[in-house]
Every structure is written in structure tokens, then in C-alpha cells.
């Protein structure tokens, strides 16, 4: 299970995982990262993303679940809203939608 931490400003950081690699694969990953001017962890992320996308394309399945997509979109919209101080206890909660 990936672990999720909070940053100093309270926003959640991206989930973290730990992977143990054989020496040869680690060296190859380092070479690829250097060739593309990336960090080793960023190169690993890119390769994992490409592998997952390729896997789902071969299986003919949806790459992203609808539930996860909706949750991420909802969280992003809430984080974009400005913070306002309340004068009293709210009578009802209002969620603002952007209309395109």
C-alpha cells in the first residue's frame, strides 16, 4: 500500500512507494535518466506510467476508473477555491461549480 503524507501547508503529498531493484536494472534506469535529463525517480515514474498505459491498452480496459477521476477532479476544484472566514456557523454548505 502506498503511503500518503501531508506537506507543511497541509495539502496531501503524492503517494510514495519503495521498490527494490536488481543492480543491473538500477544501472540501466540511471543511464536512461541521464540521457533524458531526468532524476532516477522521475524516470522510474515515467516508465511505470508507460507500462501501465500499455498494459491497459492491451487488455482493452479503461486506464482510469471513473470513480477515481471524479474524486480527483472534485478535490482539485475544492483546492482552487479561495479560503473565506466564516462570520457565524454556516446554515448550509455550498459547493461552487465552474461552468465551461
N, CA, C and O atoms as CSV, one atom per row, in Angstrom:
chain,resi,resn,atom,element,x,y,z
A,1,UNK,N,N,0.855,-1.171,0.000
A,1,UNK,CA,C,0.000,0.000,0.000
A,1,UNK,C,C,0.898,1.230,0.000
A,1,UNK,O,O,1.844,1.315,0.783
A,2,UNK,N,N,0.602,2.175,-0.874
A,2,UNK,CA,C,1.363,3.413,-0.931
A,2,UNK,C,C,1.033,4.274,0.280
A,2,UNK,O,O,-0.104,4.291,0.752
A,3,UNK,N,N,2.030,4.980,0.772
A,3,UNK,CA,C,1.799,5.862,1.917
A,3,UNK,C,C,1.601,7.283,1.423
A,3,UNK,O,O,2.236,7.702,0.455
A,4,UNK,N,N,0.724,8.026,2.084
A,4,UNK,CA,C,0.465,9.416,1.723
A,4,UNK,C,C,0.763,10.282,2.934
A,4,UNK,O,O,0.262,10.029,4.030
A,5,UNK,N,N,1.580,11.303,2.729
A,5,UNK,CA,C,1.932,12.224,3.791
A,5,UNK,C,C,1.360,13.597,3.471
A,5,UNK,O,O,0.932,13.852,2.345
A,6,UNK,N,N,1.353,14.476,4.459
A,6,UNK,CA,C,0.924,15.849,4.242
A,6,UNK,C,C,2.140,16.759,4.230
A,6,UNK,O,O,3.096,16.546,4.976
A,7,UNK,N,N,2.095,17.786,3.366
A,7,UNK,CA,C,3.175,18.758,3.337
A,7,UNK,C,C,2.987,19.747,4.479
A,7,UNK,O,O,2.008,19.660,5.220
A,8,UNK,N,N,3.907,20.676,4.623
A,8,UNK,CA,C,3.838,21.635,5.720
A,8,UNK,C,C,2.628,22.555,5.619
A,8,UNK,O,O,2.158,23.073,6.632
A,9,UNK,N,N,2.114,22.764,4.394
A,9,UNK,CA,C,0.932,23.616,4.254
A,9,UNK,C,C,-0.373,22.833,4.387
A,9,UNK,O,O,-1.451,23.404,4.223
A,10,UNK,N,N,-0.293,21.555,4.677
A,10,UNK,CA,C,-1.484,20.754,4.927
A,10,UNK,C,C,-2.001,19.986,3.726
A,10,UNK,O,O,-2.821,19.082,3.887
A,11,UNK,N,N,-1.543,20.319,2.526
A,11,UNK,CA,C,-2.006,19.598,1.332
A,11,UNK,C,C,-1.358,18.217,1.289
A,11,UNK,O,O,-0.203,18.062,1.686
A,12,UNK,N,N,-2.091,17.218,0.811
A,12,UNK,CA,C,-1.505,15.873,0.748
A,12,UNK,C,C,-0.430,15.776,-0.335
A,12,UNK,O,O,-0.584,16.308,-1.434
A,13,UNK,N,N,0.648,15.093,-0.001
A,13,UNK,CA,C,1.693,14.840,-0.990
A,13,UNK,C,C,1.270,13.659,-1.855
A,13,UNK,O,O,0.333,12.934,-1.521
A,14,UNK,N,N,1.958,13.480,-2.952
A,14,UNK,CA,C,1.702,12.320,-3.805
A,14,UNK,C,C,2.055,11.053,-3.039
A,14,UNK,O,O,2.965,11.071,-2.210
A,15,UNK,N,N,1.351,9.951,-3.302
A,15,UNK,CA,C,1.663,8.697,-2.615
A,15,UNK,C,C,3.094,8.246,-2.907
A,15,UNK,O,O,3.610,8.483,-3.999
A,16,UNK,N,N,3.720,7.610,-1.953
A,16,UNK,CA,C,5.102,7.139,-2.077
A,16,UNK,C,C,5.131,5.612,-2.002
A,16,UNK,O,O,4.392,4.996,-1.234
A,17,UNK,N,N,6.004,5.020,-2.818
A,17,UNK,CA,C,6.233,3.582,-2.741
A,17,UNK,C,C,7.734,3.339,-2.683
A,17,UNK,O,O,8.530,4.210,-3.033
A,18,UNK,N,N,8.104,2.160,-2.241
A,18,UNK,CA,C,9.509,1.790,-2.190
A,18,UNK,C,C,9.676,0.522,-3.012
A,18,UNK,O,O,8.920,-0.436,-2.851
A,19,UNK,N,N,10.674,0.519,-3.898
A,19,UNK,CA,C,10.907,-0.607,-4.786
A,19,UNK,C,C,12.358,-1.049,-4.654
A,19,UNK,O,O,13.264,-0.218,-4.597
A,20,UNK,N,N,12.571,-2.352,-4.605
A,20,UNK,CA,C,13.924,-2.911,-4.567
A,20,UNK,C,C,14.231,-3.448,-5.959
A,20,UNK,O,O,13.501,-4.289,-6.484
A,21,UNK,N,N,15.330,-2.952,-6.559
A,21,UNK,CA,C,15.697,-3.335,-7.922
A,21,UNK,C,C,17.023,-4.082,-7.932
A,21,UNK,O,O,17.892,-3.825,-7.100
A,22,UNK,N,N,17.177,-5.007,-8.875
A,22,UNK,CA,C,18.495,-5.614,-9.063
A,22,UNK,C,C,19.487,-4.543,-9.549
A,22,UNK,O,O,19.089,-3.538,-10.139
A,23,UNK,N,N,20.747,-4.767,-9.299
A,23,UNK,CA,C,21.799,-3.800,-9.636
A,23,UNK,C,C,21.782,-3.424,-11.117
A,23,UNK,O,O,21.923,-2.249,-11.457
A,24,UNK,N,N,21.613,-4.403,-11.995
A,24,UNK,CA,C,21.635,-4.151,-13.437
A,24,UNK,C,C,20.491,-3.218,-13.855
A,24,UNK,O,O,20.702,-2.278,-14.622
A,25,UNK,N,N,19.296,-3.478,-13.357
A,25,UNK,CA,C,18.153,-2.637,-13.705
A,25,UNK,C,C,18.342,-1.221,-13.161
A,25,UNK,O,O,17.970,-0.248,-13.817
A,26,UNK,N,N,18.910,-1.106,-11.981
A,26,UNK,CA,C,19.165,0.212,-11.397
A,26,UNK,C,C,20.161,0.993,-12.254
A,26,UNK,O,O,19.978,2.190,-12.475
A,27,UNK,N,N,21.205,0.333,-12.737
A,27,UNK,CA,C,22.191,0.982,-13.615
A,27,UNK,C,C,21.542,1.413,-14.927
A,27,UNK,O,O,21.786,2.519,-15.408
A,28,UNK,N,N,20.715,0.542,-15.506
A,28,UNK,CA,C,20.033,0.886,-16.758
A,28,UNK,C,C,19.088,2.065,-16.561
A,28,UNK,O,O,19.007,2.946,-17.417
A,29,UNK,N,N,18.377,2.085,-15.443
A,29,UNK,CA,C,17.472,3.185,-15.129
A,29,UNK,C,C,18.238,4.492,-14.976
A,29,UNK,O,O,17.776,5.541,-15.424
A,30,UNK,N,N,19.394,4.434,-14.351
A,30,UNK,CA,C,20.243,5.619,-14.178
A,30,UNK,C,C,20.726,6.151,-15.524
A,30,UNK,O,O,20.751,7.363,-15.739
A,31,UNK,N,N,21.107,5.261,-16.422
A,31,UNK,CA,C,21.560,5.663,-17.762
A,31,UNK,C,C,20.421,6.314,-18.533
A,31,UNK,O,O,20.610,7.357,-19.159
A,32,UNK,N,N,19.230,5.701,-18.494
A,32,UNK,CA,C,18.068,6.291,-19.170
A,32,UNK,C,C,17.744,7.677,-18.619
A,32,UNK,O,O,17.452,8.605,-19.374
A,33,UNK,N,N,17.799,7.805,-17.308
A,33,UNK,CA,C,17.501,9.093,-16.675
A,33,UNK,C,C,18.512,10.151,-17.112
A,33,UNK,O,O,18.135,11.279,-17.428
A,34,UNK,N,N,19.768,9.797,-17.131
A,34,UNK,CA,C,20.815,10.740,-17.530
A,34,UNK,C,C,20.618,11.157,-18.998
A,34,UNK,O,O,20.780,12.330,-19.332
A,35,UNK,N,N,20.269,10.202,-19.872
A,35,UNK,CA,C,20.068,10.501,-21.291
A,35,UNK,C,C,18.895,11.455,-21.525
A,35,UNK,O,O,18.906,12.223,-22.487
A,36,UNK,N,N,17.891,11.410,-20.659
A,36,UNK,CA,C,16.718,12.274,-20.819
A,36,UNK,C,C,16.723,13.452,-19.845
A,36,UNK,O,O,15.714,14.143,-19.698
A,37,UNK,N,N,17.847,13.681,-19.186
A,37,UNK,CA,C,17.994,14.782,-18.216
A,37,UNK,C,C,16.888,14.753,-17.165
A,37,UNK,O,O,16.245,15.768,-16.897
A,38,UNK,N,N,16.679,13.594,-16.581
A,38,UNK,CA,C,15.682,13.406,-15.532
A,38,UNK,C,C,16.357,12.861,-14.282
A,38,UNK,O,O,17.492,12.384,-14.324
A,39,UNK,N,N,15.636,12.942,-13.173
A,39,UNK,CA,C,16.108,12.247,-11.981
A,39,UNK,C,C,15.763,10.765,-12.147
A,39,UNK,O,O,14.912,10.404,-12.959
A,40,UNK,N,N,16.423,9.927,-11.378
A,40,UNK,CA,C,16.162,8.489,-11.466
A,40,UNK,C,C,14.722,8.188,-11.056
A,40,UNK,O,O,14.054,7.379,-11.700
A,41,UNK,N,N,14.236,8.832,-9.991
A,41,UNK,CA,C,12.864,8.557,-9.546
A,41,UNK,C,C,11.834,9.046,-10.574
A,41,UNK,O,O,10.804,8.402,-10.773
A,42,UNK,N,N,12.112,10.185,-11.226
A,42,UNK,CA,C,11.187,10.671,-12.252
A,42,UNK,C,C,11.186,9.744,-13.455
A,42,UNK,O,O,10.136,9.490,-14.045
A,43,UNK,N,N,12.361,9.235,-13.824
A,43,UNK,CA,C,12.441,8.297,-14.944
A,43,UNK,C,C,11.671,7.028,-14.615
A,43,UNK,O,O,10.970,6.490,-15.473
A,44,UNK,N,N,11.794,6.542,-13.385
A,44,UNK,CA,C,11.052,5.352,-12.962
A,44,UNK,C,C,9.555,5.621,-13.058
A,44,UNK,O,O,8.804,4.764,-13.523
A,45,UNK,N,N,9.113,6.796,-12.626
A,45,UNK,CA,C,7.696,7.166,-12.695
A,45,UNK,C,C,7.203,7.145,-14.141
A,45,UNK,O,O,6.137,6.602,-14.429
A,46,UNK,N,N,7.982,7.740,-15.049
A,46,UNK,CA,C,7.596,7.791,-16.462
A,46,UNK,C,C,7.479,6.383,-17.036
A,46,UNK,O,O,6.515,6.070,-17.734
A,47,UNK,N,N,8.458,5.541,-16.743
A,47,UNK,CA,C,8.434,4.171,-17.267
A,47,UNK,C,C,7.267,3.366,-16.695
A,47,UNK,O,O,6.652,2.570,-17.404
A,48,UNK,N,N,6.970,3.572,-15.430
A,48,UNK,CA,C,5.828,2.880,-14.820
A,48,UNK,C,C,4.529,3.341,-15.469
A,48,UNK,O,O,3.663,2.521,-15.773
A,49,UNK,N,N,4.386,4.649,-15.684
A,49,UNK,CA,C,3.184,5.180,-16.336
A,49,UNK,C,C,3.011,4.592,-17.732
A,49,UNK,O,O,1.912,4.185,-18.108
A,50,UNK,N,N,4.108,4.548,-18.506
A,50,UNK,CA,C,4.040,3.987,-19.863
A,50,UNK,C,C,3.679,2.501,-19.829
A,50,UNK,O,O,2.885,2.030,-20.643
A,51,UNK,N,N,4.264,1.774,-18.888
A,51,UNK,CA,C,3.970,0.339,-18.770
A,51,UNK,C,C,2.525,0.079,-18.394
A,51,UNK,O,O,1.896,-0.830,-18.935
A,52,UNK,N,N,1.994,0.865,-17.474
A,52,UNK,CA,C,0.592,0.698,-17.063
A,52,UNK,C,C,-0.346,1.041,-18.215
A,52,UNK,O,O,-1.321,0.330,-18.463
A,53,UNK,N,N,-0.048,2.133,-18.916
A,53,UNK,CA,C,-0.883,2.534,-20.056
A,53,UNK,C,C,-0.881,1.439,-21.120
A,53,UNK,O,O,-1.934,1.083,-21.649
A,54,UNK,N,N,0.298,0.907,-21.434
A,54,UNK,CA,C,0.420,-0.165,-22.432
A,54,UNK,C,C,-0.336,-1.412,-21.990
A,54,UNK,O,O,-0.998,-2.055,-22.805
A,55,UNK,N,N,-0.245,-1.757,-20.720
A,55,UNK,CA,C,-0.946,-2.926,-20.192
A,55,UNK,C,C,-2.460,-2.790,-20.377
A,55,UNK,O,O,-3.116,-3.713,-20.860
A,56,UNK,N,N,-3.004,-1.644,-19.994
A,56,UNK,CA,C,-4.447,-1.450,-20.104
A,56,UNK,C,C,-4.908,-1.383,-21.556
A,56,UNK,O,O,-6.018,-1.810,-21.874
A,57,UNK,N,N,-4.065,-0.849,-22.439
A,57,UNK,CA,C,-4.417,-0.835,-23.861
A,57,UNK,C,C,-4.469,-2.255,-24.414
A,57,UNK,O,O,-5.355,-2.573,-25.207
A,58,UNK,N,N,-3.542,-3.104,-24.012
A,58,UNK,CA,C,-3.524,-4.495,-24.470
A,58,UNK,C,C,-4.715,-5.275,-23.922
A,58,UNK,O,O,-5.277,-6.125,-24.613
A,59,UNK,N,N,-5.093,-4.988,-22.691
A,59,UNK,CA,C,-6.215,-5.681,-22.064
A,59,UNK,C,C,-7.555,-5.134,-22.524
A,59,UNK,O,O,-8.594,-5.757,-22.305
A,60,UNK,N,N,-7.532,-3.966,-23.163
A,60,UNK,CA,C,-8.775,-3.356,-23.635
A,60,UNK,C,C,-9.633,-2.813,-22.510
A,60,UNK,O,O,-10.856,-2.741,-22.635
A,61,UNK,N,N,-9.001,-2.431,-21.415
A,61,UNK,CA,C,-9.733,-1.917,-20.261
A,61,UNK,C,C,-9.512,-0.422,-20.132
A,61,UNK,O,O,-8.597,0.142,-20.731
A,62,UNK,N,N,-10.362,0.206,-19.344
A,62,UNK,CA,C,-10.240,1.637,-19.089
A,62,UNK,C,C,-8.987,1.892,-18.263
A,62,UNK,O,O,-8.716,1.177,-17.298
A,63,UNK,N,N,-8.218,2.918,-18.646
A,63,UNK,CA,C,-6.964,3.249,-17.972
A,63,UNK,C,C,-7.215,3.849,-16.595
A,63,UNK,O,O,-6.467,3.571,-15.657
A,64,UNK,N,N,-8.263,4.673,-16.457
A,64,UNK,CA,C,-8.573,5.346,-15.196
A,64,UNK,C,C,-10.008,5.018,-14.816
A,64,UNK,O,O,-10.907,5.095,-15.653
A,65,UNK,N,N,-10.225,4.656,-13.566
A,65,UNK,CA,C,-11.584,4.383,-13.130
A,65,UNK,C,C,-12.360,5.690,-13.020
A,65,UNK,O,O,-11.798,6.716,-12.636
A,66,UNK,N,N,-13.641,5.658,-13.353
A,66,UNK,CA,C,-14.485,6.856,-13.302
A,66,UNK,C,C,-14.548,7.419,-11.890
A,66,UNK,O,O,-14.524,8.636,-11.704
A,67,UNK,N,N,-14.628,6.544,-10.894
A,67,UNK,CA,C,-14.724,6.984,-9.510
A,67,UNK,C,C,-13.481,7.769,-9.107
A,67,UNK,O,O,-13.585,8.820,-8.474
A,68,UNK,N,N,-12.313,7.264,-9.470
A,68,UNK,CA,C,-11.056,7.934,-9.149
A,68,UNK,C,C,-10.948,9.265,-9.869
A,68,UNK,O,O,-10.496,10.249,-9.285
A,69,UNK,N,N,-11.355,9.309,-11.125
A,69,UNK,CA,C,-11.302,10.531,-11.913
A,69,UNK,C,C,-12.197,11.600,-11.305
A,69,UNK,O,O,-11.790,12.756,-11.187
A,70,UNK,N,N,-13.412,11.226,-10.918
A,70,UNK,CA,C,-14.338,12.184,-10.312
A,70,UNK,C,C,-13.823,12.694,-8.979
A,70,UNK,O,O,-13.957,13.880,-8.677
A,71,UNK,N,N,-13.242,11.824,-8.185
A,71,UNK,CA,C,-12.695,12.224,-6.885
A,71,UNK,C,C,-11.552,13.211,-7.065
A,71,UNK,O,O,-11.491,14.221,-6.363
A,72,UNK,N,N,-10.648,12.933,-7.993
A,72,UNK,CA,C,-9.518,13.828,-8.233
A,72,UNK,C,C,-9.990,15.189,-8.734
A,72,UNK,O,O,-9.478,16.226,-8.312
A,73,UNK,N,N,-10.963,15.178,-9.629
A,73,UNK,CA,C,-11.492,16.438,-10.162
A,73,UNK,C,C,-12.157,17.249,-9.050
A,73,UNK,O,O,-11.971,18.463,-8.972
A,74,UNK,N,N,-12.925,16.588,-8.198
A,74,UNK,CA,C,-13.608,17.254,-7.089
A,74,UNK,C,C,-12.588,17.855,-6.119
A,74,UNK,O,O,-12.744,18.995,-5.683
A,75,UNK,N,N,-11.547,17.090,-5.781
A,75,UNK,CA,C,-10.513,17.569,-4.868
A,75,UNK,C,C,-9.792,18.777,-5.458
A,75,UNK,O,O,-9.533,19.750,-4.751
A,76,UNK,N,N,-9.467,18.720,-6.751
A,76,UNK,CA,C,-8.785,19.838,-7.393
A,76,UNK,C,C,-9.629,21.101,-7.368
A,76,UNK,O,O,-9.117,22.190,-7.109
A,77,UNK,N,N,-10.921,20.959,-7.638
A,77,UNK,CA,C,-11.808,22.126,-7.627
A,77,UNK,C,C,-11.926,22.723,-6.228
A,77,UNK,O,O,-11.952,23.944,-6.078
A,78,UNK,N,N,-11.995,21.884,-5.214
A,78,UNK,CA,C,-12.065,22.395,-3.843
A,78,UNK,C,C,-10.786,23.129,-3.455
A,78,UNK,O,O,-10.838,24.166,-2.793
A,79,UNK,N,N,-9.637,22.592,-3.867
A,79,UNK,CA,C,-8.371,23.222,-3.529
A,79,UNK,C,C,-8.186,24.556,-4.236
A,79,UNK,O,O,-7.472,25.422,-3.730
A,80,UNK,N,N,-8.810,24.742,-5.392
A,80,UNK,CA,C,-8.690,26.002,-6.125
A,80,UNK,C,C,-9.524,27.120,-5.506
A,80,UNK,O,O,-9.235,28.298,-5.715
A,81,UNK,N,N,-10.553,26.760,-4.747
A,81,UNK,CA,C,-11.409,27.784,-4.152
A,81,UNK,C,C,-10.647,28.573,-3.104
A,81,UNK,O,O,-9.801,28.033,-2.391
A,82,UNK,N,N,-10.957,29.858,-3.020
A,82,UNK,CA,C,-10.291,30.704,-2.036
A,82,UNK,C,C,-10.844,30.407,-0.639
A,82,UNK,O,O,-11.969,29.932,-0.484
A,83,UNK,N,N,-10.029,30.698,0.361
A,83,UNK,CA,C,-10.416,30.462,1.745
A,83,UNK,C,C,-11.110,31.721,2.259
A,83,UNK,O,O,-10.587,32.826,2.121
A,84,UNK,N,N,-12.281,31.549,2.846
A,84,UNK,CA,C,-13.025,32.678,3.395
A,84,UNK,C,C,-13.316,32.408,4.857
A,84,UNK,O,O,-13.594,31.274,5.247
A,85,UNK,N,N,-13.252,33.442,5.650
A,85,UNK,CA,C,-13.582,33.305,7.072
A,85,UNK,C,C,-15.093,33.338,7.249
A,85,UNK,O,O,-15.799,34.071,6.557
A,86,UNK,N,N,-15.571,32.537,8.181
A,86,UNK,CA,C,-16.996,32.500,8.465
A,86,UNK,C,C,-17.338,33.530,9.539
A,86,UNK,O,O,-16.602,33.683,10.513
A,87,UNK,N,N,-18.440,34.225,9.362
A,87,UNK,CA,C,-18.897,35.183,10.369
A,87,UNK,C,C,-19.691,34.483,11.455
A,87,UNK,O,O,-19.708,34.926,12.603
A,88,UNK,N,N,-20.334,33.417,11.102
A,88,UNK,CA,C,-21.097,32.610,12.059
A,88,UNK,C,C,-21.120,31.174,11.531
A,88,UNK,O,O,-20.567,30.891,10.469
A,89,UNK,N,N,-21.739,30.303,12.248
A,89,UNK,CA,C,-21.833,28.916,11.799
A,89,UNK,C,C,-22.631,28.857,10.498
A,89,UNK,O,O,-23.667,29.512,10.386
A,90,UNK,N,N,-22.174,28.096,9.526
A,90,UNK,CA,C,-22.892,28.030,8.251
A,90,UNK,C,C,-24.246,27.346,8.403
A,90,UNK,O,O,-24.393,26.384,9.156
A,91,UNK,N,N,-25.225,27.860,7.676
A,91,UNK,CA,C,-26.549,27.250,7.701
A,91,UNK,C,C,-26.615,26.097,6.707
A,91,UNK,O,O,-27.325,25.115,6.922
A,92,UNK,N,N,-25.870,26.230,5.627
A,92,UNK,CA,C,-25.756,25.140,4.666
A,92,UNK,C,C,-24.423,25.269,3.948
A,92,UNK,O,O,-23.864,26.362,3.851
A,93,UNK,N,N,-23.927,24.171,3.453
A,93,UNK,CA,C,-22.649,24.163,2.747
A,93,UNK,C,C,-22.928,24.329,1.270
A,93,UNK,O,O,-23.801,23.659,0.720
A,94,UNK,N,N,-22.197,25.213,0.626
A,94,UNK,CA,C,-22.351,25.452,-0.807
A,94,UNK,C,C,-21.080,25.027,-1.526
A,94,UNK,O,O,-19.980,25.442,-1.162
A,95,UNK,N,N,-21.237,24.219,-2.522
A,95,UNK,CA,C,-20.131,23.832,-3.382
A,95,UNK,C,C,-20.322,24.551,-4.697
A,95,UNK,O,O,-21.386,24.465,-5.311
A,96,UNK,N,N,-19.292,25.261,-5.133
A,96,UNK,CA,C,-19.379,26.029,-6.369
A,96,UNK,C,C,-18.850,25.206,-7.513
A,96,UNK,O,O,-17.791,24.587,-7.415
A,97,UNK,N,N,-19.602,25.204,-8.610
A,97,UNK,CA,C,-19.175,24.515,-9.817
A,97,UNK,C,C,-18.759,25.545,-10.835
A,97,UNK,O,O,-19.360,26.614,-10.939
A,98,UNK,N,N,-17.709,25.214,-11.600
A,98,UNK,CA,C,-17.334,26.065,-12.709
A,98,UNK,C,C,-18.139,25.627,-13.926
A,98,UNK,O,O,-18.234,24.436,-14.226
A,99,UNK,N,N,-18.701,26.574,-14.602
A,99,UNK,CA,C,-19.427,26.270,-15.822
A,99,UNK,C,C,-18.569,26.668,-17.003
A,99,UNK,O,O,-18.148,27.818,-17.125
A,100,UNK,N,N,-18.311,25.691,-17.882
A,100,UNK,CA,C,-17.448,25.949,-19.043
A,100,UNK,C,C,-18.211,26.575,-20.170
A,100,UNK,O,O,-17.638,26.859,-21.222
